[in-house]
């Protein structure tokens, strides 16, 4: 672990402020415009992603509307500069905190239902976002960063466990689709999720909200959230956010009786902002999360488990049942600190972001998913510590050229203890569990410089070009049992130039036609869940994208994005052929193309409708030595090398769509509203051979609300039809098993603002 002086040095430099979604015609007052420094010339827009404001909730929320009933224009700064969403040439979905709150969206996984092209799955305790087929395919190995990057207030979250989170007092969530190879933090081949929380206000305000829900097996769900902000002096403001969640287990325990699947979470966040003048702002943030759960309860899919033929084996015969002999465990604690600064120097803005994250994870799961003690993964404690520093200069000239340039540094230390325990079966009787205890340690250090500019060629025509140079080095060592060296220290370093060009044609203020070409890469990685050295090459992507963004009328907005990806050495993972470990591979080449459609309509006063649709054709072009599995007649699977060339890429449904109507009307002394969200996904595959898959599914959520003054009452339901949805589908020698998403839940809520 690096010395604390390194942290102090980084926190002395500061942070820029992520995008602030606000109506163009009505900017917020200065005291709430905390997150974005003086805008760096939104006139000729820079090559920043096109933000399409969507309802990103499990139940519908209205699109923003202006005072006369039309669709409001929105400003985002997802690529570090304030821009109108309809003018920027990349696909982005932006969801404001108000919409998240009113529609009941409380965690990152629910974003699947509103962001086209996004599938938010999990691997045990870790989140696995996949965008347009790009993302993790199997296990989350500590030290192996995801292909879809996640940020909280501009601070990169390097491990999978930080991406699976409750959303606590959110100002906005932005999901950028496509490779991020120029101006945004770490390199990412799939895209990024940027979670932006509100900064302190000098005006005192707050809210307290609570819900109580019921699920199957008489499980209760308590959720309490609170937020308060206000001025401490004329130049200092502070805020505080709190979450407490306690949900009973809803999975029937077939072995011990009772239930499994409970969880408890406590999350606190505090910010202090010092604004000594209109041209300077410094914000310090501290956040801590404590999470304890049994959510990683696996159950065999169609009874396929190695434990099936043993006498006394208990096999679940319906959804939301568990017969595990090892009580699952999914515990983690996370601490985050950041320092963000913004200085208006006249001709340029200087922005800095310093970040520190520290997380500890302990997970345990039954590998054969039965009461027969054959194999277990865990208990596995992991520890990850990271430091990041970014410095940016943004032009403020009013001429035809806008530019930004910057520097990014990142360091990560990750270590863990991984028992790989399995039983040897003799004469049909399982013996005691045995196997090595792995102790991996991974270190990553990266530096990058970047620049991007947009030039107005003619009145309606803009050209953007940007490039980034990245240097990265990694080292890895593995011990076993009592610190016996298993894999000697291995290391590598590399550097890479990535770039992006975009051309935007704006024939009218309400129409935008664009095309872009860019590249991205993800560094090589080490597999930390294996007893042999397993290192994969970097994955690279070439991306061609085009789109149209059109406000056809004041009440109808249609945004269409089309893309074509070409991958080389796509990094993929699968279970080990025999034991409970994993393997990493490079898929030689892959291709993905398709598009997303997003529509926002306000046909009559009070009624709003949002809809999304996606089509993704994602295939492995050349993958002749893929790790595959074939079901064994007696249960479990036998490993088989397969030629996956031409097969579907994993976790890439061909089509998805959602439709979200909402209606509100003044009624009596208050306002009544009703909303719903219907989401459909085609099937997606979990293995390279395309034998195991999540069937097509449709979910329905709805909410009814009534607001009187500062008090709001809600009655809502999620997964109303009790659809069986796989949070994870795991294929290995021990079993084919799944973690199921939560069943139907009905909730009553009340919120008080002050």
DADANOR-V852850 format. One record per helix or strand of 2 or more residues. SS is the DSSP state (H for helix, E for strand). FROM is the first residue (numbers start at 1). TO is the last residue. If there is no record, write none. Layout:
SS_FROM_TO + SS_FROM_TO
This chain:
H_4_12 + E_22_23 + H_30_32 + E_50_53 + E_74_76 + E_83_84 + H_85_87 + E_91_96 + H_97_103 + H_108_113 + E_118_123 + E_126_131 + E_148_152 + E_155_157 + H_160_162 + E_170_177 + E_191_197 + E_205_215 + E_219_231 + E_236_247 + E_251_253 + E_259_260 + E_263_277 + E_280_293 + E_299_305 + E_321_322 + E_329_344 + E_348_366 + E_375_395 + E_401_426 + E_429_434 + E_437_458 + E_461_480 + E_484_508 + E_511_522 + E_525_526 + E_535_536 + E_539_553 + E_556_575 + E_582_604 + E_607_622 + E_626_631 + E_637_642 + E_655_667 + E_670_681 + E_684_685 + E_693_694 + E_697_708 + E_711_718 + E_726_731 + E_735_740 + E_745_753
